Amino acid sequence: MRQSGRFGEFGGCFVPQVLLPALEALEAAFLDSREDPAFAAELDALLRDWAGRPTPLYRCRRIAEGTRARLCLKREDLLHGGAHKTNQVLAQALLARRGGKTRLIAETGAGQHGVATAMAGALFGMTTRIYMGEKDVERQQANVLRMRLLGAEVVAVTQGARTLKDAINEALRDWAGSFETTHYLLGTVAGPHPYPTMVREFQRVIGREARRQVLEAEGRLPDAVVACVGGGSNAMGIFSDFLGDPDVRLVGVEPAGRGLHTAHHGATLRKGRPGVLHGAYSLVLQDEDGQVEESFSIAAGLDYPGVGPEHAHLKATGRAEYVGATDDEAVDAFRRLAEAEGILPAVESAHALAHALKMAAAADRDTVLLVNLSGRGDKDLAQLSGRLGGAGGRP
Amino acid sequence: MTTRYDAMFARLAAAGEGAFVPFLVLGDPDPATSLDLLFALADGGADALELGIPFSDPVADGPAIQAADLRALAAGARPRDCLGLVAAFRARRPDVPVGLLVYANLVEAPGREAFYAAAAVAGVDSVLVADVPTVEAAPYAAAARAAGVAPVLIAAPNSPDAHLADVARLGAAYTYVVTRTGVTGADERAATGHRALLDRLAGLGAPPALLGFGISSPEHVRAAIAAGAAGAISGSAVVARVESHLGDPAAMRADVLTFVTEMKAATR
């Protein structure tokens, strides 16, 4: 390895020995690509013409009425594929092609990363297999259908809790035997080095655009940047270009499920202890013996007992703060954004929105809040229909 | 630290035999049966034992050992119980080397120092951490050695010389040489023609090589030794014999013992 892949004490490369050469090759390909103008040119062109970058910044008109806050949404929900995932999937797929790989594998929780990977597989003519927990297959049927229509094979993982954690286990097992032909297109800033660094750099475009856009729209930097955190890629993507702005609060919102005081949540940064899961030393929801616990969230994309190691570091240093939003708060925010602004957010992104709405209500001076609206909510309609069933429309 | 392994390799060299090392998951299918199976391994002629502490997320393992981990966890096997089984085995079998196979989070949870100290007290001779490759291995190896436990590292067919040099520098007792890429599992394609890899390890002064991954028949054992390995490790094939006799401990013990006897015979 050319780099240690550490963020303070967190990170590293904890994989079976057989995968170490594959990760060294990936690190080399990633670092070399950063010196290659042709790589950046092709990626930029695809992000613009195929994926629809830059995404807009939208200042909410109604939802924060009566508060001192202006709520700006970074509209990653409008990116091709319906979520921020597409940004870094395109970049990794280009790296895979440069490395001569002919097959992509990926894990997915809500299905957004799986859809993005299936899209890239179609675009580059690569065989694509997506590992998805059986429980997530059930609650995200629309995305399963999308992946299959895009030509990907979707494998329902029946082990363990049958969610994202188990899908990552299966993808790692596949890769241990297939790395010569296959790129593991990991979907977040977790996993072994170089993924946390590489995925952050490929998602940095979100914050780079948003920082410029908010300066243009508001004439100043935001008071806070708010993003949901499962593995943590959309949050690292929007945080990174604000790390050097000490007056900008960085707020990560974890899934509090049925409440942080219950056993049913996925708030790894708030409730986890240091440990090794899926290739990195980070915070992990685990019992006292080190057995990894099952997380819980209404949002499949946040339902993960680990978290990217850079978030663990940002928490340890105090640069970022991490809070929770419950299932109920997220569903309420989902409904409010739909009714007040005409936008259906992903239930994942609705966690960030829920906390931003609390911050807006509490603001005692003019406040600018930048929220990463990381995905759109069409995928969640079937699952939420029961909880939203009582909605009678606008009074 | 490597006394029991050294004595084993010396005894086998004098007899002109290779080592046969079976693997089981501690606590599978339940603590009492598991302890009985450890003695069955030794009674069948195992030269050393390789024993897993069950983990919730065993990414280096295929379906057979994953299922064994889940059975043991469902039966309530905690790491301290597993070390208790090793201690109970050690009390009656003072000479058989015992290695542990664990995942990093089981070491990190109590802390490296405490983990290796507890292993040493239980009579463990070596520890292999399946998801700690050479690039992360130094602090684990140091903590193991400080407690008098041998750190075992893995060498793979795709390992470049730089990794093998780390294996030779950091490892002790034996080197776990995987026969192929992928995860653990009994299969017919167990590749055992690894003379080049074994020669590279020997040239670097690495500890003796035991071949593992896919070793499921006496032919595999013979081929491993013919290729120059000091012995062979068989995991999934042993664990599968536990799974096939769930609910019938007597048949389970008999099948495991017979399998070990046949595999050991192939080392001679």
Interface residues (C-beta under 8 A of the other chain):
Chain A: M1 G12 C13 F14 V15 P16 Q17 V18 L19 L20 P21 Q159 G160 K165 N169 L172 R173 A176 G177 F179 E180 R273 P274 G275 V276 L277 H278 G279 Y281 V284 Q286 E288 D289 G290 Q291 V292
Chain B: F55 S56 D57 P58 V59 A60 D61 G62 Q66 L70 L73 R78 P79 Y103 A104 N105 L106 V107 E108 A109 P110 A130 D131 V132 P133 T134 V135 E136 L153 I154 A155 A156 N158 S159 P160 H163 V178 R180 T181 G182 V183
